[in-house]
Every structure is written in structure tokens, then in C-alpha cells.
Amino acid sequence: MTDYIKLAKEVIAIEAEAIAALADRLDQNFTCAVEAILNCQGRLIVAGMGKSGLIGKKISATFNSTGIPSSFLHPSDAMHGDLGLITASDVMLLISKSGQMGEIELLLATARRLGITIIGLCGTVDSELYKRADIPLDCSVNKEACPNNLVPTSSSTAALVMGDAIAIAMLKARNFTADDFAALHPGGFLGRRLVKLISELHHTGDDIPLVNKDATMKEMILMMTSKRLGCVVIKDETGKIAGIFTDGDLRRLAEQNQELFSYRALDVMIKNPKAIAQSAVLDAGLAIMEKHSISQLPTVDENLKLIGIIHVHDILKSKLV
């Protein structure tokens, strides 16, 4: 009986080894490829046949999702009228395991006629594509994960990883941020989380559990209980946040001291608590809460004056996490 788990582990090991080997073969050509696309005034045209074409579609989609205009062009379609997609302002990325010309010969010839840069993701280093590309990248593998060493597995994975490496290098070079990503993915789950503002969910006005620095412990407990946010925010004379006191602080204080009701807000508050701009995106607030293991986060305006407070439960109720 076939041990499928053992077989799966062998496939994963073979492909992992193929990917790891790519790192040792990276050279100046990789930098040249990144810079060629960075300096491109048009689009990145990605092309490949068969499995290489499927990998090419994903690579093209990755570039588009990170703000680099890209189009996938199937070599067969190019032979039947779609060569008009290519302009002199573009850069071409050709993907091939064998590296033999065949259907991609027309694309290479067109690129040469227009004088555009050709980057080759080459599965074979002694191939025509490797020799004729302006910037050849070695994506060769020792063997496929297929027992017969035929089905593109390790080789297609290697090409995909090389494409990802280029895309992420460009992302870093362009300082592409989470906000930039959100702008290109407004309809997706992550995109909604990255464009949703704190000000759309926080509690303001009378909903804020707010006391002054002279508030008694009894007043703080009553305020905390009535607003049901698990804390009170203490403000100073200018309207800025002086501190915060949470239900967790209350429990710890009660365990340590019998004179609980002798304290005032100024005595027990956490000074200079974490806060966030009301104009910040929801994801930024969540990141602060997770980093500091807190459940409540006061919100402030551009002058650092208290505007509201957001609780982790507000974020959970939004169903964006």
C-alpha cells in the first residue's frame, strides 16, 4: 500500500531544496531585472506557455496587486493579433522551462524590434532563451518532484518564487505600504480592514468613560460599570489624556491593598497610556492592541486631545478580523 504521507513529504522536500538552491545562484542579473522593471515607463508584459504560462499569470497578478502595471500575454494569442499589446515603453518577462524558442520566438523578435528589455526566467541555462535574453535569471532545478522527472513541479515552483522575489524587492524599493495595498484592494477582506478608519468605530461624547484626576475610586468604578468598556480615561485640564485605569488594574489593586477606596484617579492611573489618531486605519489600532496586550485604546485629534475610545470588541464586532 502506498504511503501517501511519505510521498507528500518527499515532494515537499524536493521542491524546498529546489527553492533554496535559487538563493545561491542569485547574481547581479537579479538587481538588473528589478531595476529594469522599476524604470519601465509602460507595463511589464509576462508570457509563457503551458505551466509556465500559468505561473506567468500569477506573477503578473502579483505585480498588479502591488501597483506595477502588468499584462499576461499568451504566446498563441500573440500570434493571432495580440502583439499590439506590446509597446516600446514596456519590459518583457519570458518564462520557459526548456528555454527553447517555439511559440515565444515571435515575442522575442517583437521585443527586439521595439528595443525593449527582455528578462528571462530560464529553467535551462544552456537554452536559447538564456542566451538571447537581455537579463537571464537561472531558475533551473536538479529534478522535478515527479517520479519520472517529467511533470513541471519543482521547476514551476522555482519560477514562481523568482517572480515573487522580484515583486517583493520592488515593493521594498518603492516603499509600498499597507495603505497602498489597501487602495488597490478596497473590496477584499484585508483591504476593508486597511481602509476602515478608527473614527468609524470609536466611542465619543457621553459614551466615553471619562473622569478627572481628582475622581474618587467609587466614581471611577461607577463610571467604568456604566459605560461597559472596562476602563476609565482620565483627562487633564487641557482636554488631553492624563492616564487610563482598567478593570484589570482595579482587580490587581484590590488584591494588593485593603484601602481601595482611599485612592483617587491621579494615584492609580497609568500615565501616558497608548493612544491612536482618530484618522488612523483600523489595522493600525489593532496592531497597537496586539503588541501591548491591551483591550482599550483612547483616540485623539491632531492636537492630541481626547476624542474617544475604541475597544477590541468594537473591532471584533466589525467582522474585519
Buried (B, 14 or more C-beta within 10 A) or exposed (E): EEEEEEEEEEBEEBBEBBBEBBEEBEEEBBEBBBBBBEEBEBBBBBBBBBBBBBBBEBBBBBBBBBBBEBBBBBBEEBEEEBBEBBEEEBBBBBBBBBBEBEBBBBBBEBBEEBEBBBBBBBBBBEBBBBEBBBBBBBBBBEEBBBEEEEEBBBBBBBBBBBBEBBBBBBBEEEEBEBEBBBEEBEEEEEBBBBBBBBBEBBBEEEEBBBBBBEBBBEBBBBBBEEBEBBBBBBBEEEEBBBBBBBBEBBEEBEEEEEEBEEBBBBEBBBEEBBBBBBBBBBBBBBBBBEEEEBBBBBBBBEEEEBBBBBBBEBBEEBEBE
